[in-house]
Amino acid sequence: MLFPSPISKFTFKNFDFLIKRDDLISEEFSGNKARKFYYYFEYLKQNPQIKKIISYGSNQSNAMYSLSVLAKLFNIELTYYVNHLPQYLITNPIGNYKYTLLNGAEIIENSEMVEKLKNNSIIFDKNTIFIKEGGAVKEAEFGIKMLVDELKEYENYSVFLPSGTGVTALFLQKHFTGRVYTCSSVGDDDYLVKQWQELEINSDFYPTIIPKHKKFHFGKLYKENYEIWLELKNSGIEFDLLYDPIGWQVVMNNLDVLGRNIIYIHQGGLKGNESMIQRYERKLRIDN
Ligand SMILES: *Cc1c(COP(=O)(O)O)cnc(C)c1O
């Protein structure tokens, strides 16, 4: 794994940014999931009695794929529960779903089980570790603190990253002395604050939320999201298609808030683009 990850210069629409390239940590285990799950990487090294990881979430989740890499690395099982598995995906596997299966993981449709896991009402044996959806766990702090250590020279910069569960942004701000800015993409801004309150009572550690100019439904396709993604790609860096198009719109609409020195955290997720690109191509063909 490539630690520290590189920091590259990036010019977009005539503005200069620095990009923290966590997408380059490694081919397989990269992005913010590598940071969030780094604790488990160390834990599994020291605990060979662990034979299984259990988690749950969406059937195209970046976290699911990263956990499958981890399980494969340590030659243990991953059982991942989803609410819904469309027949179309089963017969035409693509993206994170496909690569998770190729890593030997088991993906099971069982919404009752998902509900129980969400409510923490399952007791696991001592050879199993359970990881909440998206890695929204306090253990994530360990690896994100390492990311902050790599940003030491940039304390006069505004750090920006789009949030899902908000956990990466939270632990970044907790340890970073400069300002961390984020926006919501799953749920609204209140959801983010609720997530933070579950993991950290001291609100001094909460990142600054920049409101979005419009509401986006997570995972839905928006022409403007695809367009900014393509412009970013043509400017030299491929970002993810779920979170980053929202993040970059927020950045470009709020350059006055963020100031001159901005460092944008590239949180990986490129494996997931395969299925998103397919969906966008289908949509854009129909719309045009
Ligand atoms: C998971 C993920 C996020 C969201 O991270 P949170 O810690 O849940 O806020 C953002 N970008 C990418 C590419 C991701 O894979």
The ligand as an SDF file (V2000), in Angstrom:
LIG
                    3D

 15 15  0  0  0  0  0  0  0  0999 V2000
  -17.6460    5.6880    0.9790 C   0  0  0  0  0  0  0  0  0  0  0  0
  -17.2890    6.8290    0.1280 C   0  0  0  0  0  0  0  0  0  0  0  0
  -17.5650    8.1510    0.5020 C   0  0  0  0  0  0  0  0  0  0  0  0
  -18.2880    8.4820    1.7930 C   0  0  0  0  0  0  0  0  0  0  0  0
  -17.4990    8.2710    2.9410 O   0  0  0  0  0  0  0  0  0  0  0  0
  -18.1440    8.4770    4.3850 P   0  0  0  0  0  0  0  0  0  0  0  0
  -17.0300    8.2110    5.3520 O   0  0  0  0  0  0  0  0  0  0  0  0
  -19.2340    7.4690    4.5270 O   0  0  0  0  0  0  0  0  0  0  0  0
  -18.6620    9.8530    4.4770 O   0  0  0  0  0  0  0  0  0  0  0  0
  -17.2000    9.1730   -0.3520 C   0  0  0  0  0  0  0  0  0  0  0  0
  -16.5770    8.9330   -1.5220 N   0  0  0  0  0  0  0  0  0  0  0  0
  -16.2910    7.6760   -1.9190 C   0  0  0  0  0  0  0  0  0  0  0  0
  -15.6320    7.4740   -3.2420 C   0  0  0  0  0  0  0  0  0  0  0  0
  -16.6240    6.5810   -1.1070 C   0  0  0  0  0  0  0  0  0  0  0  0
  -16.3430    5.3360   -1.5180 O   0  0  0  0  0  0  0  0  0  0  0  0
  1  2  1  0
  2  3  1  0
  2 14  2  0
  3  4  1  0
  3 10  2  0
  4  5  1  0
  5  6  1  0
  6  7  2  0
  6  8  1  0
  6  9  1  0
 10 11  1  0
 11 12  2  0
 12 13  1  0
 12 14  1  0
 14 15  1  0
M  END
$$$$
